[in-house]
Amino acid sequence: MKVVLLAGGKGTRISEESQFRPKPMIEIGGKPILWHIMKEYSCYGFNDFIICAGYRQEYIKEWFNNYFTNNSDVTFDYTGGKLTTVIHDEHIEPWRVTVVDTGLDTMTGGRVKRIRKYVGDETFMLTYGDGVCDVNISKLLDFHRENHKTATLTAVLREQEKGVLDIDENNSVRSFREKNASDGTPINAGYMVLEPGVFDMIEGDRTILEKDVLEKLAAKGELMSYTHRGFWQCMDSAREKAILENAIQRGVAPWIIW
């Protein structure tokens, strides 16, 4: 099953770093947060990734192009008058990575629409390229299959900064709404499982996945919520980046299960 990663935004709220590279390529613990997310999925056996790139998309392509060499011990031998390269110890992931330029200003739904030909007519997973989580991917997928709905998202409980989900007693998402100051309700953390039918609900580049697709699915009773009570943290700001860095340095980073 393919894993789609949304990595095309400009990351303006963390512009002190995103002016040089896409936000998903900002490093925590010496590796891009995108790499951390991919490692999470890989631990559950999902190694086929499609990256929806946009802003500074060339940075992502160059990083993966150099990944093998930069993570192996290499001898560059010029003694014969020409370059001979010898790869010694290899430290590489069993990944297949497709990086797609989905446009500079394309909305989230539009980015998903543009990678349709790489996904094909099959169920796929999708998450944002700027948040890590210790959700059990296998259980999430089982939950999606058991409920036979078009889409499942992972919901987490935390102090409200994002859009709020109204979830009924059967874990079906009924609607999205804006946050209230006193809210303590579930929010959309990403880590979604989607059926290919969602592609037909996306009109074009200006379609917003959360507003134009997920809201419609919620109204139809076709969107399920998998409640996760463990760790989740996005990286929208320098403060949140520091939270993740601090967790790694203290050895208490719950998403690092490899």
C-alpha positions in Angstrom: 0.0 0.0 0.0 1.3 3.4 -0.9 1.8 6.2 1.6 1.2 9.8 0.3 2.9 12.6 2.1 1.8 16.3 1.8 5.0 18.3 1.6 4.3 21.2 -0.7 3.5 24.1 1.5 5.7 27.1 2.3 5.7 26.8 6.0 5.4 30.6 6.6 5.0 30.2 10.4 8.5 28.8 10.7 9.9 31.1 8.0 13.3 31.4 9.8 14.1 27.9 8.5 11.5 27.3 5.7 13.0 30.2 3.6 15.9 27.9 2.8 14.1 24.6 2.5 10.5 23.1 2.6 9.2 22.7 6.1 9.1 18.9 5.9 12.8 19.0 5.3 13.6 20.9 8.4 15.7 18.7 10.6 15.0 17.3 14.1 17.6 15.0 15.5 19.8 15.5 12.5 17.2 14.2 10.0 14.2 15.9 8.2 10.9 15.5 10.0 9.7 13.9 6.7 12.3 11.2 7.2 11.0 10.5 10.7 7.5 10.1 9.4 8.6 7.7 6.7 10.5 5.7 9.3 7.3 5.4 11.3 5.4 3.9 8.3 8.4 1.7 7.4 8.4 0.1 10.8 4.9 -1.3 9.9 6.1 -2.6 6.6 4.9 0.4 4.4 7.9 1.4 2.2 6.3 2.8 -1.0 6.1 6.6 -0.6 4.7 9.4 -2.9 5.7 12.9 -1.8 3.5 15.7 -2.9 6.1 18.4 -3.3 5.8 22.1 -4.3 7.7 24.9 -2.6 11.5 24.2 -3.1 10.6 20.8 -4.5 14.1 20.5 -6.0 15.5 20.4 -2.4 13.5 17.2 -1.7 14.6 15.6 -4.9 18.3 16.4 -4.3 18.1 15.1 -0.7 16.8 11.7 -1.7 19.1 11.6 -4.7 22.1 11.9 -2.4 20.6 9.8 0.4 22.4 6.6 -0.4 25.9 8.2 -0.6 25.4 10.4 2.4 24.3 7.4 4.5 27.1 5.0 3.5 30.8 4.8 4.0 32.5 5.7 0.7 36.0 5.8 -0.7 36.6 8.2 -3.5 39.8 7.0 -5.2 41.5 9.4 -7.7 44.9 7.6 -7.8 44.4 6.1 -11.2 43.8 9.4 -12.8 40.0 9.0 -12.7 37.4 8.7 -10.0 36.6 5.3 -8.6 34.0 5.1 -6.0 33.8 2.2 -3.5 30.7 1.8 -1.3 31.5 0.1 2.0 29.0 -0.1 4.9 25.5 0.8 3.6 23.0 2.4 5.9 19.9 2.7 3.6 16.2 2.2 3.9 14.2 -0.2 1.8 12.1 2.6 0.3 10.6 3.4 -3.0 10.2 7.2 -3.1 8.3 9.1 -5.8 8.7 12.9 -5.6 6.0 14.8 -7.5 6.0 18.5 -8.2 2.4 19.2 -7.4 2.7 23.0 -7.9 3.7 26.0 -5.8 0.3 27.3 -4.7 -1.8 24.1 -5.1 -4.2 23.4 -2.3 -4.1 20.1 -0.3 -6.9 18.4 -2.4 -5.3 19.5 -5.6 -2.0 18.0 -4.6 -3.7 14.7 -3.9 -5.4 14.9 -7.3 -2.1 15.4 -9.1 -0.6 12.1 -7.8 -3.6 10.0 -8.8 -1.7 8.2 -11.6 1.0 7.1 -9.1 -1.5 5.7 -6.6 -3.8 3.9 -9.0 -7.2 2.4 -8.1 -6.3 1.2 -4.7 -6.6 2.2 -1.0 -3.8 4.5 0.1 -2.6 6.2 3.3 -2.0 10.0 3.6 -0.5 12.3 6.2 1.0 15.7 6.5 4.7 16.1 6.2 5.1 18.2 9.4 3.8 16.0 12.3 5.0 12.9 14.1 2.8 10.4 16.0 3.1 7.0 17.7 -0.2 5.7 16.3 -0.2 2.0 15.5 -0.5 2.1 11.7 -1.5 -1.6 11.5 -4.4 -1.1 13.9 -5.4 2.1 12.1 -5.6 0.2 8.8 -7.6 -2.6 10.4 -10.0 -0.1 11.8 -10.5 1.4 8.4 -11.2 -1.9 6.8 -13.6 -3.0 9.5 -15.8 0.1 9.0 -16.0 0.0 5.2 -16.1 3.8 4.8 -14.5 6.0 2.2 -12.0 7.6 4.6 -10.6 7.3 8.1 -8.5 10.0 9.9 -6.6 9.8 13.1 -8.1 12.1 15.9 -6.1 13.3 18.9 -7.2 15.2 22.0 -5.2 18.3 22.8 -5.5 22.0 23.5 -7.2 23.5 20.5 -5.2 25.2 17.8 -6.6 23.4 14.8 -10.0 22.7 13.3 -12.4 20.7 15.5 -14.1 17.4 14.7 -17.6 16.5 15.9 -17.6 12.7 16.4 -20.6 10.6 17.3 -20.7 7.5 19.5 -19.9 5.2 16.6 -16.6 7.0 15.8 -18.2 8.5 12.6 -17.1 12.1 11.9 -20.3 14.2 11.5 -18.8 17.6 10.8 -15.8 20.0 11.0 -16.0 23.4 12.8 -13.8 26.2 13.9 -12.3 25.9 17.4 -13.7 27.6 20.5 -11.4 28.9 23.3 -12.6 26.2 25.7 -12.6 23.3 23.4 -11.1 20.0 24.4 -12.4 17.9 21.5 -10.6 15.8 19.0 -8.7 17.3 16.1 -7.5 15.9 12.8 -3.9 14.7 13.2 -3.6 13.3 9.7 -2.5 9.7 9.4 -5.5 8.9 7.1 -6.6 5.9 5.1 -8.5 6.8 1.9 -10.3 4.8 -0.8 -9.5 5.9 -4.4 -13.1 7.3 -4.7 -11.8 10.5 -3.1 -10.0 11.4 -6.3 -13.3 11.9 -8.0 -14.4 14.4 -5.3 -11.5 16.7 -6.1 -12.2 19.2 -8.8 -8.8 20.7 -9.3 -5.9 22.6 -7.8 -8.0 25.0 -5.7 -9.8 22.1 -3.9 -9.0 21.9 -0.2 -8.9 18.4 1.1 -10.1 19.2 4.6 -12.9 21.6 3.6 -14.1 20.4 0.2 -13.6 16.7 0.5 -13.5 15.6 4.2 -16.4 17.8 5.2 -18.5 16.4 2.4 -17.6 12.8 3.4 -18.5 13.7 7.0 -21.9 14.9 6.0 -22.5 11.7 4.1 -21.4 9.5 7.1 -18.4 8.3 5.0 -15.6 9.6 7.3 -14.5 7.6 10.3 -12.3 8.7 13.2 -9.6 6.5 14.7 -9.0 8.0 18.2 -5.4 8.0 19.2 -4.6 8.8 22.9 -0.9 8.6 22.6 1.7 11.1 21.3 1.2 13.5 18.4 3.0 16.7 17.7 3.1 18.9 14.6 5.9 21.4 13.8 4.2 24.7 12.8 6.6 26.9 14.7 10.1 27.2 16.1 8.6 26.5 19.5 7.1 23.2 18.3 10.4 22.3 16.6 12.1 22.9 20.0 9.6 20.5 21.7 10.5 17.7 19.2 14.3 18.4 19.5 14.1 18.3 23.2 12.2 15.0 23.2 14.9 13.4 21.1 17.7 14.8 23.2 16.1 13.5 26.4 15.5 10.1 24.8 11.7 10.3 25.2 10.6 10.6 21.6 7.6 8.2 21.5 7.4 8.2 17.7 10.9 6.8 17.4 10.1 3.1 17.4 12.9 1.9 15.1 
